[in-house]
């Protein structure tokens, strides 16, 4: 059970990291568009 939880936790962490990267890139793009 702990092994499955560890794999699930790793997937969740990866998803969170991806969301954070996407949010940063979207925010940066909007920031540049606003400056232009």
N, C-alpha and C positions, 0 to 999 in steps of 0.2 A: 504494500500500500504506500509506504514512504517513497519507494522508487517511482511509482506512478505519479505521486504528488510532486516529486522532484522534477520529473519530465514536464508535467503540467506547469509547474512554477517557472521552468526555463522558457517554455513557450510564451507564457504570459509576460515574462520580462522582455522577451524579444519583441512582442507586440507593442509593449509600452515604449521600448526604445524606438521602434519604427514610428510610432505616433508622435513621439517627441521630435524626431528628426523631421517628419513631415510638417509639424506645426512650426518648427523653426524656419524651414525653407519657405513655407507659405507666408509667414510673418515677414521674412526678409524680402520676399518678392513684393509684397504689398508696400513695404517700407520704401523700396526703390521706386515703385510706381508712383507713390505719393510724392517723393522728392522730384521726380521728373515732371 
